[in-house]
Amino acid sequence: MKNEEFKPNNDMEKVQKTLMVLFCTSIALCLLMVLLFETNILPTGIWAEKSSWEYMSLGIMELVTLVSIPLALRLFKFKKIHTKLVYEKEEALKTWGMMRMRMLCLPMEVNTLLYYLFMHVAFGYLAIILFLCLFFIVPTKDRCLSEIEG
C-alpha cells in the first residue's frame, strides 16, 4: 500500500498566505521603525540616560532571544506538535506556524524599538540575528507542505 501524497487545497493556500503576511508584516514594521527613527521623525535615544532600564531590558531581551531562536527553529520537531501537524494539517499548521513566527518576530520588533530608544548596539545585533533566523522558517508552499507530511 502506497502512502498517498498530500495535495494542497484551498485551505492550505490560505494558511500559507496568512503565515507569509505575518512574516512580511513583521519585517515591514521593523523597516518602518528604522525609517521613522533614521529620518528623525521619531526621536532617538530618549531613554539613553536610564541605565538601570537599559541594563534590565538588555538582560531580558538577550535571554528572550537566546531562548526563542532554538525553540522556534525546533518547534515542529517536538513529537506532540509534529503529530498534530501530520494529522490536523492546516489547522495545526496555522496555529503552530503563527506561534513559531511570533516567537521570532515579536522579539525582533521589540529589539528594534529598544535599539532606537536606548541607542545601544546590542539591541540592534539581537534584532539582526532574529531577522536572519526568520529566513530558516519562510512559509513557502513547499515548506508548508513538507511540515505537515509524516
Summary of the structure (lengths in Angstrom):
residues: 150
radius of gyration: 18.2
end to end distance: 15.7
largest distance: 68.6
contacts: 429
relative contact order: 0.19
helix: 78%
strand: 0%
